């Protein structure tokens, strides 16, 4: 007797056909839903200005490399433009005559360590003590000073140097203006500070600071935040002070300083901003105390000084920044 186990009745075929039909319909519905979702999402991103792209790791690195290259090219171009300016050139000239003394400026030239110049003082029938209080380069403070006592009818020539290290710290590759503040005191103790300006024959770059943020303006002094830099040992927070007063010198100290929300006792700042001068100062934060400066809040005290006498004190606004 033969058993036919493969026998299928007519109802079985109907069930199989219905199952196949149902599966196809389900797949079609799923595909339609997926397409609708993708299309809707794409429309939403487009409408709202959202874009995205898939980047492989090596593609991201390549883009970063291009960005770094562009940045370096821009920096190189700026440096090239600066270096196109010729060194400053100042002609010999008399700064003062017709008084009880003469002052002459001469022999300005580039040296290995900066720029040198000669200042000649010549007295007439009175004795004088000569004080060169300040030399400004395009308005910026330098450390050049000099003093000398002269008898009647005596002459002295002093060579002064503007150090290249000071110019480098200010990113100055060339300049167009020197301002000399000189005080000549006679035997009776009388004398006042006079300002003498010497201008270069060459065109120089714009040495003004870019990107300053104003903190305050007090006692004829603009107080600005400049920038933050760091090396392996310290973080440096730079500020720019512009004293546009004719006779008022400012003595600066830190009134209040918070680093990462913590009070930091900063006693190292005791800087003079000479009248008519611009000066960039920095607060030095050791990494041994704060490995990373994430934020700071600062205010300054400015002591007004005129003719060597302290006459008033001012406190600037507080300035806070997250780095």
Phi, psi and omega in degrees: 000134185256125177263127180256095182279350182264009182292134177233131178277168180299327181294326180298316180298321179297317180297316181297319180295320180294322180295316180298317181297317180297318180299316180298317180297317179298316179297317179299317180297317180298315179300316179299318180296317179297314179298320179296320180295314180297314180297318179296318179296316180299318178296320180297313181298318180296315182296325183262011175068027181261130178230153178209155175213150179271122180241131172282157184308316183289334176291321178297316179297323180295319179296315179299320179297319178296318179298315179298320180296318179296319179298316180295320179298320179295316179297319179297322180294318178298317179295320179299316180298320178296316184289348177287342180285137179287155175301151181296149180225120181240133181273156177295142180197155175276129178269324182212138175203163180087359175259206174276008182203163173239145175230129182234140178249131183201170170056042175286129181200158177283138176234178180294333186252003180154226178233132181251153176205156177251136173241122181252127177249133179224120179270160177254248186265011177231157173273149181218151166251123185260128176239115168270102188278326186199144170237123179254139177249112186049036177091351184268141181295139170232172184266009184289123175217165181191146174212146181199138176262134181235142173279169176303140178058038177246150181227144177215141175245123182245128175272126180248151180230130168268113186291137179297328180299324178290321178293320179298320180297334179262004183057037179261116178260340175202162182208166188235352186216134171244138174236124180247125178256113187235136177238124179247114184253125181277184185293341179270357180091005180272143178162153179221162181285131175243145179256131178236131183247136176235131184246143182284155176274350183255155175280132182242161178291164175283112183264012178290150181285137178257145174080019179291145176244121184290129176261314184196168173220107184220140174050049178060035179223127174269129180248122186229145168277140183249292185193172174236133175226164178211156171232195185290342185252327189219162167248134183245124178252117188259142176228152181242126179244126180243104180265104182262012176287155182274333183225354186266118173262141181252132174256117188260143170211165180274125176278313183210138178215125173244132175243122182053037177083000181251138179295130181238118183282103185250108182247004187279347185268120173210076188251146176258130172249104186295151180296137183081003186249155171247135183221135176257124179239160179227148170261126183259119181249110182295139178287345174292339178257322176225103183300323179221121174276109182264334179201159175209156173227133185216149168218156185238155169254133177240120177264122179281129180231128178228126181053039177080002181249132177276122189244340183197163178229143180226147176242128182280167171299157172280146176231130181238144178211138171260128186267000000 
